[in-house]
Amino acid sequence: MDVPQLRISNENLQTEIIRHLNPLIIDEDTKNKIRDVFKSEVEKGLSHGLDNSSIQMENTYIYELLDGSEEGDYLALDLGGTNFRVILLKLNNGRIVDEIIEYYSVAENLRLGPGTDLFDFLAECIKDFCTKRSVNIQSEICLGFTFSFPMVQHALDIGVLVNWTKSFNCPGVIGEDAVKLLNDSLAKLGLSKVKVVAILNDTTGTLIAGVHDYPDCGIGLILGTGTNGAYLEKVKRIQRWESGSKDGLEDVIVDPEWGAFGDNGCIDFIKTVWDKELDENSLLPASFTYEKYFAGKYLGELVRIIFRSIFEAEHFGAPCPLRLKERDAITTEDVSNISQDMLEGGKTQTLKTLERVGCQGTEDEVEVLQYICELLVERASILVGVPLAFFLDRMDRPSTTIAVTGSLYKLHPTFGSKIEGKMSKMTEKPFKFGLSDDGSGKGAGLVAAIAKRLQSRK
């Protein structure tokens, strides 16, 4: 870990603060230990899923990628929150030649009411879209369904909901196949020609959308509010295979759901008192452990908790400002802005943040807040780099593009380059990053095209 330099004129204070923040530093031995534990969790996850691992390692049953033969119109439904989208992709020789999108929203009564009402509403929106956009529904048209909720896949077109998250809690859906529910609702409306042929999450969609833009893409990475990374696994290593024969197949996309890495306590050796506080006060304690170390939903709050602890330890010789004691008083956007200050050798944005949380804006406060942000981004770059480097070594390909999307990656000024720098020391496999936005929409339509091709061979 490249530990930044803390520039404080008072040497005693500098020593005290460096010692105070030392638990955030990940040394070489600790990094190697994280990698070893991750490898163990991956192997156990592939064999047993969440029964014996914190990493689900879900088989997506996508065992072929785009090959350039994909033609025609495909629908996609992207449901991951209050707002969702219906999309029409037009493909020619495997390339997207047109993309049409309509936005819809799910009212609270539908998010909390019976599941059949929700899926009936989704079907109505698909019908509305097809009518508005003159989609031919007299002939069969395939639909890819991005369903961004925890699920277990038994086939490319069978996804069983494990738990609702976000603002959804519809009775009668947990333990049921979301594809069947949507197909049933479509049939009720006379849309039997619209066939839901694939279910996936946004990370898998990002990988497939990446393949469209970068032929050597082998990993899809989300670095936004949350985090996850899907990759290509050797089919021979997959033990949980329930749909058709895997004879003669080479690779399949696996969705690790690595945001939960450590939920079973396996990496508690890196958990600081500040990480524990953030977790205990989160909506779902002891869940999404890995996300809480660096994802956009938590990074700003983690900076606030740590900065507050500097005041509480009386290092500044001043009381902690009341505003700094309030949750989310420092945001992940603030962290990006402060890092931009550091990149430019300035302090304008840092002072704005300090003023907003009730600090005096002294030179020491500026230096310490910037130091905390830099330490956390350094730590984050290692924690992202470890699983990515592990997957690159495991795939053992001549070259790999990592398709990436997410607000944290795109908006933080140095995070991406830090990840690349750390990874270049963790693996000798050639790699590069490529932006791939809208995996949840574009990717779903592309997966529908792949599913249609696979079905035609049966």
C-alpha positions as CSV (number, residue, x, y, z in Angstrom):
1,M,0.0,0.0,0.0
2,D,1.4,3.4,-1.0
3,V,1.0,5.3,2.3
4,P,0.7,9.0,1.6
5,Q,2.8,11.6,3.5
6,L,1.1,13.6,6.2
7,R,2.5,17.1,6.3
8,I,1.9,18.6,9.7
9,S,4.4,21.1,11.2
10,N,3.9,19.7,14.7
11,E,5.9,16.5,14.7
12,N,4.3,15.1,17.9
13,L,0.8,15.6,16.4
14,Q,1.9,14.1,13.1
15,T,3.2,11.0,14.9
16,E,0.0,10.7,17.0
17,I,-2.3,10.9,13.9
18,I,-0.2,8.4,11.9
19,R,-0.4,6.0,14.8
20,H,-4.1,6.6,15.2
21,L,-4.8,5.8,11.6
22,N,-2.4,2.9,11.2
23,P,-5.1,0.2,11.3
24,L,-6.2,1.4,7.8
25,I,-2.9,0.3,6.3
26,I,-2.9,-3.0,4.4
27,D,0.7,-4.3,4.2
28,E,2.0,-7.0,1.8
29,D,1.4,-9.9,4.2
30,T,-2.2,-8.7,4.9
31,K,-2.9,-8.3,1.1
32,N,-1.6,-11.8,0.5
33,K,-3.8,-13.2,3.3
34,I,-6.9,-11.5,1.8
35,R,-6.1,-13.1,-1.6
36,D,-5.7,-16.5,0.1
37,V,-9.0,-16.2,1.9
38,F,-10.7,-15.0,-1.3
39,K,-9.4,-18.0,-3.2
40,S,-10.7,-20.3,-0.4
41,E,-14.1,-18.6,-0.4
42,V,-14.3,-18.8,-4.2
43,E,-13.6,-22.6,-4.2
44,K,-16.2,-23.2,-1.4
45,G,-18.7,-21.0,-3.2
46,L,-18.3,-22.9,-6.4
47,S,-19.0,-26.1,-4.6
48,H,-21.6,-25.1,-2.1
49,G,-22.8,-21.5,-2.7
50,L,-23.7,-19.6,0.4
51,D,-24.1,-22.8,2.4
52,N,-20.3,-22.8,3.0
53,S,-19.0,-19.5,1.7
54,S,-19.6,-15.7,1.9
55,I,-19.3,-15.6,-1.9
56,Q,-22.3,-17.0,-3.8
57,M,-20.4,-17.8,-7.0
58,E,-23.7,-18.1,-8.9
59,N,-23.7,-19.9,-12.3
60,T,-25.4,-17.7,-14.9
61,Y,-25.6,-20.4,-17.5
62,I,-24.2,-18.0,-20.1
63,Y,-21.7,-20.3,-21.7
64,E,-21.3,-18.5,-25.0
65,L,-20.7,-14.8,-25.7
66,L,-21.5,-12.7,-28.7
67,D,-20.3,-14.2,-32.0
68,G,-21.4,-11.6,-34.6
69,S,-24.3,-13.6,-35.8
70,E,-27.0,-11.9,-33.7
71,E,-29.7,-10.3,-35.8
72,G,-33.1,-8.6,-35.3
73,D,-35.0,-7.0,-32.5
74,Y,-34.7,-7.9,-28.8
75,L,-36.4,-6.5,-25.7
76,A,-34.9,-5.9,-22.3
77,L,-36.5,-5.1,-18.9
78,D,-34.3,-3.5,-16.3
79,L,-35.8,-3.7,-12.8
80,G,-33.5,-2.6,-10.0
81,G,-35.3,0.0,-8.0
82,T,-38.3,2.5,-8.0
83,N,-37.6,3.5,-11.6
84,F,-37.2,0.9,-14.3
85,R,-36.8,0.7,-18.1
86,V,-38.1,-1.2,-21.1
87,I,-35.6,-1.2,-24.0
88,L,-35.6,-2.3,-27.6
89,L,-32.3,-3.3,-29.2
90,K,-31.9,-3.7,-32.9
91,L,-28.9,-5.9,-33.9
92,N,-27.2,-6.4,-37.2
93,N,-24.2,-8.8,-37.5
94,G,-23.9,-8.8,-33.7
95,R,-23.7,-5.0,-33.5
96,I,-26.2,-2.6,-31.9
97,V,-27.6,-0.4,-34.6
98,D,-30.4,1.2,-32.6
99,E,-31.5,1.4,-28.9
100,I,-34.9,2.7,-27.9
101,I,-35.6,3.3,-24.2
102,E,-38.8,4.1,-22.1
103,Y,-38.7,4.9,-18.4
104,Y,-41.4,3.8,-15.9
105,S,-41.8,4.0,-12.2
106,V,-43.2,1.5,-9.6
107,A,-45.6,3.0,-7.1
108,E,-45.2,2.2,-3.4
109,N,-48.4,0.1,-3.3
110,L,-47.0,-2.1,-6.1
111,R,-43.6,-2.4,-4.4
112,L,-45.2,-3.6,-1.2
113,G,-48.3,-5.3,-2.5
114,P,-48.9,-8.8,-3.9
115,G,-46.2,-10.1,-6.2
116,T,-48.7,-10.9,-8.9
117,D,-49.7,-7.2,-9.0
118,L,-46.1,-6.1,-9.5
119,F,-45.5,-8.5,-12.4
120,D,-48.8,-7.7,-14.0
121,F,-47.8,-4.0,-13.9
122,L,-44.4,-4.8,-15.5
123,A,-46.2,-6.7,-18.2
124,E,-48.5,-3.8,-18.8
125,C,-45.5,-1.5,-19.2
126,I,-44.0,-3.8,-21.7
127,K,-47.2,-3.8,-23.6
128,D,-47.4,0.0,-23.4
129,F,-43.8,0.2,-24.8
130,C,-44.6,-2.2,-27.7
131,T,-47.6,-0.2,-28.6
132,K,-45.9,3.1,-28.5
133,R,-42.9,1.9,-30.4
134,S,-44.8,-0.2,-32.9
135,V,-42.9,-3.4,-31.8
136,N,-44.2,-6.4,-33.8
137,I,-45.6,-8.7,-31.1
138,Q,-47.4,-11.1,-33.5
139,S,-44.0,-12.8,-34.1
140,E,-41.9,-14.2,-31.3
141,I,-39.6,-11.6,-29.7
142,C,-37.1,-12.5,-26.9
143,L,-36.7,-10.5,-23.8
144,G,-33.7,-10.3,-21.4
145,F,-34.7,-9.5,-17.8
146,T,-32.2,-7.7,-15.5
147,F,-33.5,-8.5,-12.0
148,S,-31.2,-6.8,-9.6
149,F,-32.2,-8.6,-6.4
150,P,-30.6,-11.6,-4.7
151,M,-31.5,-14.8,-6.6
152,V,-30.5,-18.4,-7.3
153,Q,-30.2,-19.4,-10.9
154,H,-31.2,-22.9,-12.0
155,A,-30.9,-22.1,-15.7
156,L,-30.4,-19.1,-17.9
157,D,-34.2,-18.5,-17.8
158,I,-34.9,-19.6,-14.2
159,G,-34.1,-17.2,-11.4
160,V,-35.5,-17.8,-7.9
161,L,-35.8,-14.8,-5.6
162,V,-33.9,-15.2,-2.3
163,N,-34.9,-11.9,-0.7
164,W,-36.3,-8.5,-1.6
165,T,-34.0,-5.6,-1.0
166,K,-34.2,-1.8,-1.6
167,S,-37.8,-0.6,-1.3
168,F,-39.5,-3.8,-2.4
169,N,-41.2,-6.3,-0.2
170,C,-43.9,-8.0,-2.3
171,P,-45.5,-11.1,-0.7
172,G,-45.6,-14.3,-2.7
173,V,-42.4,-13.9,-4.7
174,I,-39.6,-15.1,-2.4
175,G,-38.8,-18.7,-3.4
176,E,-40.5,-18.3,-6.8
177,D,-39.1,-18.0,-10.3
178,A,-39.2,-14.4,-11.5
179,V,-39.1,-15.4,-15.1
180,K,-42.2,-17.6,-14.8
181,L,-44.0,-14.9,-13.0
182,L,-43.3,-12.4,-15.7
183,N,-44.1,-14.8,-18.5
184,D,-47.4,-15.6,-16.8
185,S,-48.3,-11.9,-16.6
186,L,-47.4,-11.4,-20.2
187,A,-49.6,-14.3,-21.3
188,K,-52.5,-12.7,-19.3
189,L,-52.2,-9.6,-21.5
190,G,-52.1,-11.6,-24.8
191,L,-48.3,-11.1,-25.1
192,S,-47.5,-14.8,-25.3
193,K,-45.1,-14.1,-28.2
194,V,-42.9,-12.0,-25.9
195,K,-40.7,-14.6,-24.3
196,V,-38.5,-14.0,-21.3
197,V,-35.5,-16.1,-22.3
198,A,-32.9,-14.9,-19.8
199,I,-32.6,-13.4,-16.3
200,L,-29.4,-11.8,-15.1
201,N,-28.0,-9.0,-12.9
202,D,-26.3,-5.8,-13.9
203,T,-22.8,-7.1,-13.4
204,T,-23.3,-10.0,-15.8
205,G,-24.9,-7.5,-18.2
206,T,-21.9,-5.3,-17.9
207,L,-19.6,-8.1,-18.9
208,I,-21.7,-8.9,-22.0
209,A,-22.1,-5.3,-22.9
210,G,-18.3,-5.1,-22.6
211,V,-17.9,-8.0,-25.0
212,H,-19.9,-6.0,-27.5
213,D,-17.3,-3.1,-27.2
214,Y,-14.1,-5.0,-26.4
215,P,-13.8,-8.5,-28.0
216,D,-11.4,-9.7,-25.3
217,C,-13.6,-8.7,-22.4
218,G,-13.6,-11.3,-19.7
219,I,-14.6,-9.5,-16.5
220,G,-17.5,-7.1,-15.8
221,L,-17.0,-4.8,-12.8
222,I,-19.4,-2.5,-10.9
223,L,-17.9,0.2,-8.8
224,G,-20.7,2.5,-7.8
225,T,-23.1,2.7,-4.9
226,G,-22.3,-1.1,-4.5
227,T,-19.8,-3.4,-6.0
228,N,-19.5,-6.8,-7.8
229,G,-17.5,-8.4,-10.5
230,A,-18.5,-11.2,-12.9
231,Y,-15.9,-13.3,-14.8
232,L,-15.5,-16.2,-17.1
233,E,-14.9,-19.5,-15.3
234,K,-13.9,-22.9,-16.8
235,V,-17.0,-25.0,-17.1
236,K,-15.1,-28.0,-15.8
237,R,-14.7,-26.3,-12.4
238,I,-18.5,-25.7,-12.1
239,Q,-20.1,-28.3,-9.8
240,R,-23.6,-26.9,-9.5
241,W,-25.0,-27.4,-13.1
242,E,-28.7,-28.1,-13.3
243,S,-29.6,-27.1,-16.9
244,G,-28.6,-29.4,-19.8
245,S,-25.3,-31.0,-20.4
246,K,-22.0,-29.2,-19.9
247,D,-20.1,-31.6,-22.1
248,G,-17.9,-29.8,-24.7
249,L,-18.5,-26.4,-23.1
250,E,-15.4,-24.3,-22.3
251,D,-16.4,-21.2,-20.2
252,V,-19.4,-19.8,-18.4
253,I,-20.0,-16.5,-16.7
254,V,-20.0,-16.7,-12.9
255,D,-21.5,-14.0,-10.7
256,P,-19.6,-14.1,-7.4
257,E,-21.7,-11.4,-5.6
258,W,-18.4,-10.3,-3.9
259,G,-20.1,-7.4,-2.1
260,A,-20.8,-10.0,0.6
261,F,-17.2,-11.3,0.9
262,G,-16.5,-11.5,4.6
263,D,-20.1,-11.7,5.8
264,N,-19.0,-14.9,7.6
265,G,-16.2,-13.1,9.4
266,C,-13.4,-14.6,7.2
267,I,-11.7,-11.2,6.7
268,D,-12.4,-9.6,10.0
269,F,-8.6,-9.2,10.4
270,I,-8.8,-6.0,8.3
271,K,-11.9,-4.6,10.0
272,T,-11.1,-1.5,12.1
273,V,-13.2,0.0,14.9
274,W,-14.5,2.5,12.3
275,D,-15.5,-0.2,9.9
276,K,-17.4,-1.9,12.8
277,E,-19.2,1.3,13.7
278,L,-20.3,1.8,10.1
279,D,-21.5,-1.7,9.8
280,E,-23.4,-1.7,13.2
281,N,-25.2,1.5,12.2
282,S,-26.0,0.4,8.6
283,L,-29.4,-0.8,7.4
284,L,-28.2,-4.4,7.2
285,P,-25.5,-5.1,9.8
286,A,-23.2,-8.1,9.0
287,S,-24.2,-8.0,5.4
288,F,-22.5,-6.6,2.3
289,T,-19.3,-6.6,4.3
290,Y,-16.9,-6.0,1.4
291,E,-19.0,-3.2,0.0
292,K,-18.8,-1.4,3.2
293,Y,-15.0,-1.0,3.0
294,F,-15.1,1.1,-0.2
295,A,-18.4,1.2,-2.2
296,G,-19.9,4.6,-3.0
297,K,-22.8,4.1,-0.6
298,Y,-20.4,4.0,2.4
299,L,-17.0,5.7,1.6
300,G,-18.1,9.2,2.6
301,E,-19.6,8.0,5.8
302,L,-16.5,6.1,6.6
303,V,-14.4,9.2,6.1
304,R,-16.7,11.1,8.5
305,I,-16.5,8.4,11.2
306,I,-12.7,8.4,11.1
307,F,-12.3,12.2,11.0
308,R,-14.7,12.5,13.9
309,S,-12.5,10.0,15.9
310,I,-9.6,12.4,15.5
311,F,-11.5,15.1,17.3
312,E,-12.8,12.6,19.9
313,A,-9.2,11.5,20.6
314,E,-8.5,15.3,21.3
315,H,-5.7,15.4,18.7
316,F,-6.8,18.8,17.5
317,G,-7.3,20.2,21.0
318,A,-10.9,21.3,20.0
319,P,-14.3,19.8,20.6
320,C,-15.9,17.8,17.7
321,P,-18.3,20.0,15.7
322,L,-21.9,18.9,16.2
323,R,-22.5,18.6,12.4
324,L,-19.6,16.2,12.1
325,K,-21.4,13.9,14.5
326,E,-24.4,13.6,12.0
327,R,-24.6,10.6,9.7
328,D,-23.6,11.2,6.1
329,A,-22.4,14.7,6.8
330,I,-19.5,13.9,4.5
331,T,-20.5,12.2,1.2
332,T,-18.6,10.1,-1.3
333,E,-18.8,13.1,-3.7
334,D,-16.9,15.1,-1.1
335,V,-14.2,12.4,-1.0
336,S,-13.9,12.7,-4.8
337,N,-13.6,16.5,-4.6
338,I,-11.1,16.3,-1.8
339,S,-9.0,13.8,-3.8
340,Q,-9.2,16.3,-6.8
341,D,-7.8,19.0,-4.5
342,M,-4.9,16.7,-3.6
343,L,-4.2,15.9,-7.3
344,E,-4.0,19.7,-8.0
345,G,-2.1,20.5,-4.8
346,G,-5.0,22.7,-3.6
347,K,-7.6,22.8,-0.8
348,T,-10.6,24.7,-2.1
349,Q,-13.0,21.7,-2.0
350,T,-11.5,20.4,1.2
351,L,-12.2,23.7,2.9
352,K,-15.8,23.7,1.6
353,T,-16.4,20.3,3.2
354,L,-14.7,21.4,6.5
355,E,-16.8,24.5,6.6
356,R,-20.0,22.6,6.0
357,V,-19.4,20.1,8.8
358,G,-18.6,23.0,11.3
359,C,-14.8,22.8,11.3
360,Q,-12.5,25.9,11.5
361,G,-10.6,24.9,8.4
362,T,-7.2,25.0,9.9
363,E,-4.2,23.8,8.0
364,D,-4.0,20.7,10.3
365,E,-7.7,19.9,9.6
366,V,-7.1,20.2,5.8
367,E,-4.1,17.9,5.9
368,V,-5.7,15.3,8.1
369,L,-8.9,15.1,6.2
370,Q,-7.0,14.8,2.9
371,Y,-4.8,12.1,4.5
372,I,-7.8,10.1,5.6
373,C,-9.3,10.2,2.1
374,E,-6.1,9.2,0.5
375,L,-5.6,6.3,3.0
376,L,-9.1,5.0,2.3
377,V,-8.8,5.2,-1.5
378,E,-5.4,3.4,-1.3
379,R,-7.0,0.7,0.9
380,A,-9.9,0.5,-1.5
381,S,-7.7,0.1,-4.6
382,I,-6.1,-2.9,-3.0
383,L,-9.4,-4.4,-2.0
384,V,-10.7,-4.1,-5.6
385,G,-7.5,-5.2,-7.1
386,V,-7.1,-8.4,-5.2
387,P,-10.2,-10.2,-6.6
388,L,-9.6,-8.8,-10.1
389,A,-6.0,-10.0,-10.2
390,F,-7.1,-13.4,-8.8
391,F,-9.6,-13.8,-11.6
392,L,-7.1,-12.7,-14.3
393,D,-4.7,-15.4,-13.0
394,R,-7.4,-18.0,-12.8
395,M,-8.7,-17.3,-16.4
396,D,-5.1,-17.3,-17.8
397,R,-6.0,-15.5,-21.0
398,P,-3.5,-13.8,-23.4
399,S,-5.3,-10.5,-22.7
400,T,-8.4,-9.3,-20.9
401,T,-10.4,-6.2,-21.0
402,I,-12.2,-5.5,-17.7
403,A,-15.5,-3.8,-18.6
404,V,-16.3,-1.3,-15.8
405,T,-19.1,1.0,-14.9
406,G,-20.3,2.8,-11.8
407,S,-20.3,6.3,-10.4
408,L,-17.3,5.7,-8.0
409,Y,-15.1,4.6,-10.8
410,K,-16.1,7.3,-13.2
411,L,-16.2,10.3,-10.8
412,H,-13.3,9.7,-8.5
413,P,-10.2,11.3,-10.1
414,T,-7.6,8.7,-9.0
415,F,-9.4,5.5,-8.0
416,G,-9.2,3.9,-11.4
417,S,-5.5,4.5,-11.9
418,K,-4.7,3.4,-8.4
419,I,-6.5,0.1,-9.0
420,E,-4.5,-0.4,-12.2
421,G,-1.3,0.3,-10.4
422,K,-2.0,-2.1,-7.6
423,M,-3.1,-4.9,-10.0
424,S,0.0,-4.6,-12.2
425,K,2.0,-5.7,-9.1
426,M,-0.5,-8.5,-8.3
427,T,-0.6,-10.3,-11.6
428,E,1.6,-10.7,-14.8
429,K,-1.5,-11.2,-17.0
430,P,-2.1,-8.4,-19.5
431,F,-5.2,-6.4,-18.8
432,K,-6.9,-3.0,-19.4
433,F,-10.0,-1.3,-18.3
434,G,-12.8,-0.2,-20.6
435,L,-15.9,1.8,-19.7
436,S,-19.1,-0.1,-20.4
437,D,-22.2,1.8,-19.4
438,D,-25.7,0.4,-19.2
439,G,-25.0,-3.3,-18.8
440,S,-28.3,-3.6,-17.0
441,G,-30.1,-2.5,-20.2
442,K,-28.0,-3.0,-23.2
443,G,-26.5,-6.2,-21.7
444,A,-29.9,-7.7,-21.0
445,G,-30.9,-7.3,-24.7
446,L,-27.6,-8.8,-25.8
447,V,-28.0,-11.8,-23.5
448,A,-31.5,-12.3,-24.9
449,A,-29.9,-12.6,-28.4
450,I,-27.4,-15.1,-27.1
451,A,-30.2,-17.1,-25.4
452,K,-32.1,-17.2,-28.7
453,R,-29.1,-18.6,-30.4
454,L,-28.6,-21.2,-27.8
455,Q,-32.2,-22.2,-27.9
456,S,-32.1,-22.7,-31.7
457,R,-29.6,-25.5,-31.3
458,K,-31.8,-27.5,-28.9
